[in-house]
Amino acid sequence: MDRLKVLTGNSNRALAEKIVDNLHIPLTPVECSRFSDGEIFVKIGESIRGSDVFIIQSTNKPVNDNMMELLLLIDAAKRASAKSVTAVVPYYGYARQDRKVEPRVPISAKMVANLLESVSLDRLVTIDIHSNQIQGFFNIPVDNIYAAPIILNYVRELAIEDLVVVSPDAGGTHRARSFSAQLNAGLAIIDKRRPQANKSVVMNVIGDVDGKNCLIIDDLIDTGGTIINAASALRERGARDVYCVCTHPVFSDNALDRLIQAEFKKIIFTDTIPLKRESLPQTEQLEILSVADLLSEVIRRIHFGSSLEGIF
């Protein structure tokens, strides 16, 4: 463990501190500041020569600042003679731009992969990446870890009767089907269309939700429009209590306030993106699950060369 170093930028220090607590090692000191013109400056505060370095950094808002911090930290670690550098990016930004859907647009997720490889990153670890095919954008190992075990354990503790797991769109059907099988619950799918970015319209509900308790599950919630529209459609078709769960609480603008006003029984999410509990609305609707145990075990196994099969 003397050759294991964990450091972080400014994006999610609280999560990094939980991870090193689990690993029983100190967080490697890092200076991460700004010049007067906005340029980012980073400096690793101790020797990391010959060490396996893990950089904890989500690329949430401010996305570009956090991304640049990550790139600079990787470059600093490589130039400081680290044995290996692994970026642990719990939330991978730009993942929704994973293909060319109209003329004259970039494939931004691929460009970000190119940037990370350009600074000689050795490995990427992420959680519930929005599009699995992004792993193929890299020529280095990519471990896409699932938060499902953490979420499933919590949902089982709720002991919800007459449960139906709902996918908010056709793209999330595989995830919802897996959850429904492991919870021994029903399955429903929201048929929607998206006329423009961050806007969705529910067309139909596929599956029986009348008199059922519904759990809407998605990888991330941004503006909340998709989830709120889905909940409204479920209630119109006779659903009782509606729960929502996501891995990544992007929560742009006033999304969280809108979710609370939509009267979900529970709004469940993880700490891949930092949301300080004391700054959140005081309501029993909110439940934050930590991925720290999961990521600390991944880091431990990679450092010691153990298999990740059980975690997948």
N, C-alpha and C positions, 0 to 999 in steps of 0.2 A: 504493500500500500504506500510505501515511501515514494514510489515512482508514479503515483496517481495524483494528478492535479486537476481540480475543478475550479473554473473561473466563470465570471459572468459580466455582461454589460449592464445597461440600465433597464432592459425591457422587463425582466421578471426576477429581481433579486430575491424576493421572498421565497419563490420556488427553489432557487439555487441553494438558499440557506437550509431549507428542509432536506434537500438531497444530501448535502454534506453532513448534516446531522445524522442521517441514516447510515452514511458511510463511515462515520466517526473520524473524519478528517477536517481540517480547517479549510475555509474558502480561500483560494489563492488571491491575494490582494491585486486589484487592478485600478489604475487611475483612468477614468474615462470622462473627459471634459470637452469643452468647446473653446475655440479661439473666438475673438471678437467678431469675426466675419461669418461665424457659423461652422467653420471646419471642425471636424471631430479629431480629437487627440486621444490615443490610448497608450498606456504603458503598463506592462506586467511587473508587479512589485517584488518578485523574487525569482531565483533561478528555476527554470523548468527544463534544463538541459537533460536529455535522455529520458524524459517522462512521457507517459501517456496523458495527453491534455484533453479535457472535455470542456467545451464552451457552451454554457447554458444561455440560450438567447432566442426568445420568440420574436417573430417579425410582425408583431401587432402594431397598432397605432402608437406613435408615428412610424409608419412602416419603413419609409426610406431611411430615416435616422437609425432605426434599430438594425436594418439590413447593413448599412454602412459600418456601424459598430462591429457587427459580426465579421464582416470581411476584414476589417482592420485588425481585429483580435486574432483571427486565423493567421494573417500575414505576420503579425508580431510573434505569435507562437512558433511559426515555422522558422523565422529568422533567429529565434532564441534557441534553436537546436532541439526542439521537442522531438521525441522519438516518433510520436504520432499525434495527430490532431483530429478529434471527432467533434463535429458541431451537433449539439443536442438542441434541436429547434422544435419545441413542443407544438407551436403553431407556425406553419409554413405559409407565409404570405405569398400572394400572387398565384396561388394554386388554382384559383377559379379560372384563370386565363391560360388554359392548358391546350387549346386548339384554336385553329383559325376558323371562325364561324361567319365571317364576312370579309369582303375585300379590304385590303390596305390596313390590316391590324396585325400586331405582333403576337407571337406565342410567348407571353411574358414568363410563364413558369419555366420554359426551356431556357430563356435568357438568364434567369436567376440561377438555374443549374450551371450554366456556363460560367457565370461570375464566381460561384463557389468553387468550381474546379480550377478556375484561373489563379486562385491563391493557394493551390496545392492542398486542398482539403483531402484528408484521407478517408473519412467516413461521415455519413449523415444519419442521425437518428431523429425521427419525427413521430408524431402521434396523429392517427386518423387523418392522414393527408387527404385533401378534398378529392383528388383523382389518383387512383392507384397507378395509372400509366406514367405518372411523373417519375416514378422510380426508374423507368427506362430512359429518361432524359440524362441520367448520370452514367459515367463510366467508372464510378467508384461504388463500394457497397452502400446501400441505403436500407435502413431498417425502419419500416413503417409499423410502429407498435400500436396496438388497439387498446382503447380505454374501456372496451366493453366489459371486462371482468369487474372493474371498479363500479361501473354503473349497474351492472346486473346484480351485484351483491346488495347494493343499496335498494334497488327496486324490489328485490325479494324480501328485504326487511320491512317494506311497506305493506306487504301481504295484500295487494289490491285484488279484490274479487271481480269476476267477470271482466277480465282484462283483455283488451285488444290493442296490439301494437300497430301503430299507424306510420307509414312512410309519407312524408309531405309531398313527395313527387316520385315519378317512376324511377329516377336514378338512384333513389335510396332504398329500393325494394329489397335488394340483397341483404342490406344491414337490418332492415325491419324483419325480414323473414328469419334471419339468424336469431334475433332477440326473441321473436315469438316462439320459436322452437325451444329455446333454452328456458323460457318462462312458462312454457306450456299454455300459451295464450293464443287468441285469435289474431288475424292479420287483416289489415285494410290498407288501401293505397289511395292517395289523393291524386286525381288526374287534374293537372293544372297546365296553364300556358303562361309564358313570360313575355309580354309585349315589349318590355325594355328592361335594362339592368335595374335590379332592386325593386322590380314590380312584378307581381304574380296575380293570376286570376284563377280561382278554383272552378273547374268545369264539372267534376263529378267525384263521388266517393265510391270506390270499388270495395265491397265487403260489407258485412253486417255489423253495424255499430249501435243499433237501436237497443236502449237499455243497458249498454255496456259502459265500462270505464275505459277511457282511451289514453294511451301513452304515445305521444308524437315524438319521434326520435329523428335527429338530424346530426350531421357532423359539426355544423356551426350555425349560429344565428347572428345575422348582421343587422338589418333594420327591423327584423321581427315580422315583416309583412306576410311572408309565406306561412309561418307558424300560426299567426293570429287568424288569417283567412281560413286555414285548415281547421282550427278549433271552432270557428263560426260554422263552417260547413258540417262538422261532426255534430254540433249541438242541434242544428236544423234537422238532422236525421235521427235525433232521439238519443244522442250520447248523454251520459250522466256527467261524472267528473272527468275533466280533461287535464292530463299532466303533459309537460313538455321537458325534453332532455336533450342536451347537446354537449359535445366535447369542448368546443371552442366558443366562449362568450364574446364575440366580436362587439356586439351591442353598440352599433353606431348611433349617434345622435341621442334621441330619447327612447331607444328601443326597449330598454329595461322597464321604464315607466309604462310604456304601452303594453308590455307583456303582463305586468302586474294588474293593470286596469282591465285586461282581457279575462281576468278571474280564473287563471289556471289554478288547479289544486296545489300543484308543486311546479316550480321552475328549477330544474336540476342542471348543473353544469360543473365543469372541472376548472382547475386553476392553471391551465396552459397559458391563459392570458390573465394578468393580475387584476383582480378587483378586490380592493380592501373591504372586508366585511363591515368595518365601522363606518365606511362611506356609503354603504348600500342602504336602500330604504329598509326600515325596521318592519319586517313582515315575515311570518312563518312560511310564506310561499317559497322562499329562496333556500336552496341547498347547494353548497359548494363542496365538491369532492376533490381530494388532492391526488395528483399523479406522481407525487414525490417518491412514494415507495416503489412504484413501477419503474420509474426512470433510474432510481438508485440501483435497483437490481440489474437493469440493463447495463449500466455503467460498470458495475462490479463484474458481470459476466464477460463483457468485452475486454476489460483490463486483464482478466485472468485467462482469456482465451476459451471460455466455456460456451456451450451452445445456447442459442436464444430460442430453441425450438419450443420449449415449454411455455415461454412468454407469448409466442405467436399463437 
